[in-house]
Amino acid sequence: MSEYPGIKCSRCHHEREGAHYNIWSISKGGVDGLRKMFPEGKANEMNFVLFSTSGVHGMYTTIEEIEHGLREYGPNPKFLEDESEESTPDDWHGTTLTTTVYHPRIIGVGYGNIEVTLQDIPFLKKLRESSWTAISQIGRGETDS
């Protein structure tokens, strides 16, 4: 299997291998997959990430909401055993972060939901900040301020 697995269209069943002009799921790779793509947590104009993108593949849950829940309740709080969800506090948003990775030069997009631990939070915040900086530079000339 290639590093960038193709996604099969549910309508026409077309599948395209490789990264160019492709969309793929990154959920299986999780935060480890992001660390492989961005070892120092630094994005650039050719590779960047947006978090909490929701849409058809996830939720708007933020890094900070996940961080708060993990600090307040831990990774496996008892209230999750209650199937009725009546005991789940309003400030618990889970540990899943919706993520979209963009490679604009090759028209490649990775999307998915990744499980987050407290140890992942600093890396994800650094990657988010560097992605925002990278995005703000796209299309700017060298003399633009």
N, C-alpha and C positions, 0 to 999 in steps of 0.2 A: 504494500500500500504506500502511496506517495505521501510526502510530508503534508501536502495540501489535498486531502481527499475531496473528490468531486461530490456535488449534491445532485441527486436525481430529481428532476421535475416531476411532480405528482400528476401533472396533466399530460405531458408529451413523453415522459420517461427519458428525456435527454439527460445525459450525464457527461460532464466535461472534466477530465483530469487536469491537474496542474493548477498553478496559482493565477495565471493570466485570465482576465475576464471570467472570474469565478466567485462563487459564494460557498462557504463551507461552515460547518458547525465546529465550534471550539470547546464545547461543553466538556468533553471527555478529558481534554488537556488541563482544564482548570487553571488555577493560579500557577502551577508548575509550567504549564504551556506558555503563559504570559512571561514568566521568568526566562524561558528559553528564547522567546522573541525579543525581550527587552531586559537583558541580563543586569543592567545597571539601573533599571527603572526609568530609562530616558527614551522618550519618543522623539521623532523628528518628522519633517514634512513628508517623508515617504512611508512612514509607519507610525500610526498613533491609535489611541483607544478612547472610546467614549463609554462611560458607565451609566447605569440607570436609564437605559434607552427604551425600556418597555416595548411597546409594539406587539407584534404577534408572537414574540418569543420570550417575553418576560415581564418584569415589573419595574416600577420607578424607585424601588428601595435604594437608598443611598449608602455609601461606604460608612458615613457617620451613624446612620440608623442601625446598621449591622454592628458597628463597634459598640454603640451604647448597649444594645441587647446582649452582646457577648460579655461585656463588663458587668452588667447588672444581673444577668441570669445564668451565665456560663454557656458552654456549647450544647449541652443536652439537658435543658431544664425539665423538671418533672411535669410541668403543665402540658408539655407536648404529648404526654401519654393519654391525656383526656381527649378522646375522639370527638366530643361535642364542641371542643374549642371554647367552651364557656369560661374556663379558667385562664385562658391566654390573655396576658396583659395587653392593653392597647399600644404600649410602646415596644412590643416585640414584633419585629419585622422579618425574623428568620435570619438565615446565614447565606442566602443565595443572592448573588449580585449579577444582574443582567449586563452583558458586556458586548461591545461591538468593536472589532479591530479593523482599521481601514488601511489599505495599501493603495492610495490613489494613482500612483504611476502605473501600476499594472492592472488597475480596475479589479482589485480583489477585496472581498469583505468576509471577515470571520464573525460569527455571531454565536451567542450562547449564554448559558447561565452557569456560573461557577460558584463552588462552595468556598466560603471565606472563613479563616480562623483569625484570632487576634494577632498572631504572628504575621499575617499577610497584610494587615492594615497599613503599616508605614510604607511598604512597597507600593501598594495600590494608590495611596495618596500621592506618592512621588510620581508615579506613572501618569496619574490624572493631571497633575500640575504641569508636567513636561508635555503632555499631549495638548493641553490648552495653549501653552506657549507655542508649540509647533504649528498648531492650526492657525493661530493669529498671524503667522509669518507667510502662509501660503498666498501666493499671488502678489506679494509686496515687492516692489523694486528695492534695490540696494540703497537708494537715496530716500525712500519713504521713512518717516519717523513714526 
